[in-house]
Amino acid sequence: MKTHFDAIVIGAGPAGLSCASALTGFGLEVLLLDEQTRPGGQIYKNIENVFGKRLQILGEDYAAGQKLVSRFRRQKLDYVPSAAVWQVEEDGHVYYSCEGSSFEVFGKFIVAATGAMERPVPFPGWTLPGVMGAGGASNLIKDAGLMPKGKVVLAGSGPLLFLEAVHLIDVGADIRAILETTSVLPHLSSLFHLPAAVRRTDFLKKGMSMLQRIKKAGIKHYKGITRLAARGEENLESVHAQKGEKQLDFEADLLLTHFGVIPNTAIFRQIGCRHAWNEVQRYWYPECDKWGRTSHNAIFAAGDGKFVHGAVAAALKGEMAALAITADMGMIHESECSIWAGQIEKQLARDLYPRPFIDALYAPAPDLYEAAPETIVCRCESITMGQINRVIKEGCIDPNEIKALLRPGMGACQGRMCGSALSEIISLRSGIDIKAVGTLNIRPPLKNISLQEIADIELCEG
C-alpha cells in the first residue's frame, strides 16, 4: 500500500475534487480521502446516481456537479472513499479510519477541503423525532429519493431554506408554513451591498424566482419570527413561534430548520491554525492567504471550510490551492502560476459579487440563542440551557471550563452540535466579546474510533 504522496486532499466536495484533479493534472502524486461513499460532497451528494425527474427537481446548480466528478474520474490518483480522517499533524502525517481499520499516510502538502455544516441552534423541542436540518432532508432526496410525508413546516433563514422549500413544492409536499427568523435590521444593512450584487442579475433573479414559487404555492411565509419551539410527546406534533404580539401555531409531522452554514474547522483547530471571526455571519474560519495557505505553511484550506462562499467558489478555491502547491513543488514557474491565478481570481470575483449582500441580508438574528432554561443545548450529554446559564452566572466564562464542569462537547459528536452555540451563549450571557470567549479545544481522534483500532493502526515508514 502506498503511503507517501506529494499532496493529500481531505474531502471530495467541489473544492476537494477540483484541487485533486488539478494537482494530478500537473503531475503530482495525490491521495484523496473522503468520508462519503461517493464523490460530490454534501452539495453534489450522489450526483453520479441521480437522473430523470429527481435530477430535474434538484436543479441545474446540482447538476453542475456532474462535470466536476467526471473530470475527477478521468484522473489517475489514489482515492479512498469511506475514509474518516481523525488526526492531521502539521508535519504532513494524516491518520484515517476505513472499514474498521486505521492507517497513517504522509503528504508533503495537506489540503483540507472539509466544507461547511448547518449552524446548530438549540431551541425547545429540537431533539424530538420529526425535527431535522433542511440540509439533511435535501440529502435524503439526493441519496435515496426519499420524499417527506405529512405536514411540513420550515424554519430559519437563508437562501438554502427557500431552495429546500422549492424542492418540496416540486415533490408535492404539504408545506404548512415558512417561519423566517431574519429580523428587519439585516435587511436594512444589506442595502449597502446591493450595488455589487446587482452586477449578478442572474443570481438575484434566481432568488426572486424561488420566493415567487413559494408565494404562488400559497404557502404562509412569516418573517421576523422569534421563540421557535417544537412540541410533542414521543414525536413532533406541533410547531410554535412568535410574530410580534401574535402567537403562531401549526400542526406538523416534520419541522425542517436551517440557520445558515458555518465552516467545518475541526481539522484546522486540531492542528492549531490561526483563526479569525466573521462578524456578519458569526463564525470562525482559518486565516489564509489568497491561495488558501494557513498559518502552517504546508497546510491549505479550500472551499467552504476556508470561508463560506458556495459550490462554484469552492471549486475555484480548490484550483487556487492546487496552483500554489504545484508552484511550491517546482512543477510550474511562478510566472505561469500568476497568469493562471489571475484568470481564476476574475471568475471568483464575479461569483462573489452578491455574497456580501446575501451574508448581510441573512445575518443571524441577535436573539438566535435565547431559549428557555429547559432547552437541551448538548444533545449527547443532555445539558440544558439552564445548567449552562447557572455556571456562567457563577463566573465560568471559558467554554473549556464549562466542558470540564458539565460535559458539553464530551459526547459522541465531540462538540460539533453544541460547540458554536456554547460560545455564543457565554458571550450573550456574560457580555464578553465572542472573540475573547473563544471555542472548545479540539483534540484527536476527531472521529469515534475504538482503542483497539488505534492500537492496530498501520503506520507508514518515514
N, C-alpha and C positions, 0 to 999 in steps of 0.2 A: 504493500500500500504506500502510495506516495505521500510524503508528509511535509515537504518543503516547497514553497511557492514564492513567486515574485510578489503576488498580492492575494490576499484573502478578502473576499467580499461577503458581508453578512446581510442577508435579506434579498429576496428575489421579487421585490416590487419594481415599480418603474425605474427608480434610481439604481437599484442593485443590478437589474437586467441590463440597463443602459451602460453602466460602468463596467460590468464584467465583459460585455460584448466588445466595448471599445478597447479595453485592455488587451483582450485576446487578439483583436484585430491588429493591434500594434506589435504583436509577437511576444507578449508576456505570458508566463505560466500562471494561471489563475485558478483558484478554488472558490466556488460559490456555495455557501451554506445557507439553507433556508429552512425555517421551522415548518412551513406548509408542505403538503404532499405534492403540490404542483406549482409552477411559477406563476407570477402575476400579482402577488401581494394581496392586500385587502381590496384595493380599488379595482384590480383586474382579476379577482378571485375566480378560479375555474374557467378562465377565458377560453382555453382550448376545447372545452366541452360544452359550451353554451351556443345553441343555434336557434334558428327559426324565431318563433314568437317571443321566446324568453329573451333572446338577443335584442329583438326589436323593442321590447319593454325596457330593457336596461339602457338602451340608447347608444348614440354614436360615440359619446365620451368613453363608455365602457368598451365598445367595440374597437376603439383605437388601440387597446392593449394587444390586439392580435398581431400588429406589426412588430411591437417590441419583443413579444415572445417568439415570433417566427425568426427574427434576427438572432435572438439568443440561441435558438435550436440549431442554427447553422454553424455556430462556433464550436471549436474543439477545445473544450475546457472541462475541468473536473467539477461536477455538480452533485451535491449531496442534499436531497430533499429530506424532510422529516428530521432535520438536524437542529437541535435546540442548543444554542451557544450559552454556556453557563459561566464562562470566565474568559476575559481577554486581558493580557498583560501588555504593558506599554512597549516591551521589547519585541512584540510580534507573536508571542505564543498564544494560541487560541485553543480552548477546550470545549468540546461539544458532545452531546449525547444523541445517539441514533439507535433506535430499536433496542433499547435496554443496555447498550454498551457505550462507554465514553472513550474519546480519542483526543490526543494532543496533536496539533499541527502548527506549522510556523510559516509566517509570511513576512517578507521584508517591509510590506506596507499592509495596513488594515483599513478597509473601507466599511464603516458601519452604516448600512442603509436600512435602518430598523423602522422607519416610518413613524406614523403618529397613531394615537389612540383616542377614543372618545373620552372627553373630560368626565371623570366620575364626580357626580354631585349627589350627596345624600339628601333625601327628603323622606318624610313619613311614608312608609309602605314600599320603599324602593326595593326591598328584598323579597317581596311577595312573588310567587309564581304568576306569570302573566305580565310582569314588568320587565322590559329589556331595552337595550340600546337600539336605536334605529339602524345603526350600522350592523348590528347582529342580525336584525331582520333582513337587511339587504343581502347579507352573506348567505342566509338560508335560501333566498331566491336564487342567488348565483350558483351556490354549491349543490343544492338538492332540488331546486324548483318548488320549494315549499311556500305556499301562499297562506297568509293569515286568515283565520276564520273568526266569526263572531264580531262583536262591536269593538272598534279600534279607536283609540284616542292618541294623538301625537302631542308631545310637549317639549319645549326647549327653545332653541334659537339657532339660526344659521341656515345657509343655503342647503346643506345636506338634509335638514329636516324637511324642507319643501321638496327636494328631489325624491326623498322616500315617499312623501305624500303622493307625488305624481305616479311613482311606480305602483303604489297601492291602488290608486284610481284605475290605472291600466289593467290591473288584475281583478278589478271588481270588488275590492274590499269595502266593507261597511264602515267608513270613517265618520265618527260622530262629531269630532271637533279637533281643531288645532289650537293649542294653548301656547302662545309665544311669550317667552319670559323677557324678551328685549324691551327695555324701557325707552321712553321718548328721548332722553338725553343723548344716547349714542346716535340716534337718527340725526340730531342736530349737528353733532360734532363731525359726522361723516361727510357733511356737505362741503367741508374744506377740501376733501379729496375727490370730489365729484368731477372736476375738470379733467383730471388724469384718467379717471375711469371711463369717461365719455370717448376716449380715444379707442376703446374696445367696445364699439356699439354691439358687436355680435355677442359679447359676454353679457351685456346689460339686457339685450333682447331675450337671451336665454332665461335670465332671471325673471323678467316680466312675463314671459310665456308660462313659466311654472306657476306664478301667482294667478295668472288668468285661468289656467287649468283648474286650480283649486276653487276659484270663485265660480267658474262655470259649473263645477260639480255640485255647487250648493253646500259646500262644507262650511260649517261655522268656524270662523277664524278670529280668535281673541288675542289682542296684543297687550303687552304690559301686565301680564298676569303675575300674581305672587301667591305664596303659600300653597304650592302644589302638594297634593297628598294623594296617595293610593290607599284604598281600603278594601278589606275583605277578610274572611275568616281563614280559610286554607288557601284560597286563590284570589286573584284580583276580582273584585265585584264592581267597584266604582272609582271614579277619579274626581277630585275636588280641587278647586282653585279660587282665588280671589281676584276680581277685576274691579279695582277701586273699592266702592262700598258694596258691590254686587257679589254674591256667592254663586259660583258656578258648580254644578253637579251633573255628572254623566255616568250612566251605567256603562260598564266596559268589561270586555274579556281580555283585552290586550292594550297595554299602555307602552308606547314606544317613545323613548326620550333621547334627546340629543342636545348637548350644551356646548357644542363646539369640539374641536380637536386640539390635542397638545402633543408635542414631540415625545417620542419614546426615548428617553435619555438614559435608561438604566446602564447601558454599556459604558457610555461616556462618564457617568458619575462613578461607576465602579473603577474605571481606570484612573480617575482623578483629573479629568479635563476641566479647564475653567469654563464656567457657565455665566450667562447673562440673563437678565429678566426682561421679558416683553411686557411693558406696562399696559398696552392696549388689550391684548388678548390674554394676558395674565398667565404666562407660562415661562419656565426655564428652558434655555436652549444652549447648546455648546458654542462657545466663542470660536469662530472660524474666520479664515481669510476667504477671498472670493473663490478659491479652489476647493474649499471645504476642509482645509488643513486645520486641525485643532491645536491646542496649546502643546500637544505632543506631536513632534514633527512627522512621525510615520503613521499617525492615526488620522484618518479622514472621516468626515461626516458628509453624507449625501442624502438628498431628498427631504422629506418632511421631518425626519429625525434631526435634521440640521435647523430647519425653520419651516413652519407650515406654509406652503405655497401651492399645494395641489400637485396632481399627477404629471402634468405637462412640464412644469418647472422642475419637478423631482427628476425626471429623465434627463433634462438639460444639466442639472447639478451633478448627476452621475457622470455625464460626459466631461464636465469640468474637472472632477476629481481624477478621472482616467488620464486626462491630458497632463495634469501636474505630476502624477506618478510616473507616467511614461517619460516625461522630460527629466525627472529626477533619476530615472534608471539609465538615462543617456540614449534612449531609443529614438528620440526626436530632438531636433535642435530647438533651442529656446525661441528663435525667431518663428519657426513653424508653429510652435505651441501658442505663441501670442496671436498669430493670424487666425488660427482655428478658434482660439478662445474668444477673440473679438466677435466672430460670427455667432458663436453660441450666446454670448452676452447680449447681443442685439435681440435674438429670439427670446431670451429670458426677460429682458426689459419689457418687450412687448407683452409677454404673457402676464407680467406683474403689474401692468398699468392699473387694473381695477382692485388689486389686493389691499392697498391702504384704505380704500373706500369700504370694501367688504368687511375688513377687520374692525374698522371703527363703527360701522353700521350694526354689526352683531357682536359688539363687545359684551363680555359677561356682565350681567346685572349686578349692581352693588350689594344687593341683599341675597345673592345666589346661595350663600352658605348660612343663611338664617333658617333654622329648623327647630322644631320642638325638642325638649330635653330627651324624650324617649326615642328619638330617631337614631337608628343604628348608623354609625359612621364607618367603623371597621367591621365588615361583614364576616371575616374569618373568625375573629375573636369576640364578636357581638359587643363591641364597645360603643356606648351611646354618646350622643351629643352632651347630655347632662354630665356624664362622667368626665368628659374632656373639659367642659366648662368649669367644673369644680376644681380640677387641678390647676387650670390656668388662673383661676381666682386666687388660688393658694400660692401663686408665684412661679409655676412651671411654664416657661415660655420657650423652651427648647424642644423641638419635636422629638429628638432622640431621648431626652429625659422623660417625656411623656410615654414614649415607646417602652422605656425600661419600667415605668410605673404601672402602666395599664395594658401593655402588649399590643397596641395598634401597630400594624405593619409587621407583625411577627408570625402571621398565619401563612397559609399556602400561597397567597398571591404576593407575599413579601412587600406589601405596601403599594402595589400597583393600583389598587382600587381605593385606597384611603390616604396615601401619602400627600398628594397635592391638596386634598381637602383639609387635612390636618394642619398644614402650614397656613392655609387661608383662614381657618377658624382661629388659630393662635393670633394671627395678625388682626383679625376682626375684633376679637375679644380684648386683646391687650393694647391695641392702638399702635403697636410696633410695626414699622415698615416691613413688608414681607421679605425684602432683600436682606434684612437683618435677621429675620426669623430663620431663613434657610430651609433645608429639606432633610428628610430622613437619610441617614447614611446607607449606602448600598454596599453589600459585601457578597462575594461569591459563596456558594453557587447561586447564580441568578435564576436558575430553574430548579424545580423539585426533582432531585435525583437521590438515590439511596447511597448510604455509606459504602455498601458493597460495590456499587458501580464505580465510585471514586477509587476504591482500593484496587479494583481490577482494570483501571484505565490503561489504555495502550499508548505509551509515551513515544514521542519521536526522539531521535538522536540529534544532538547538537542544539 
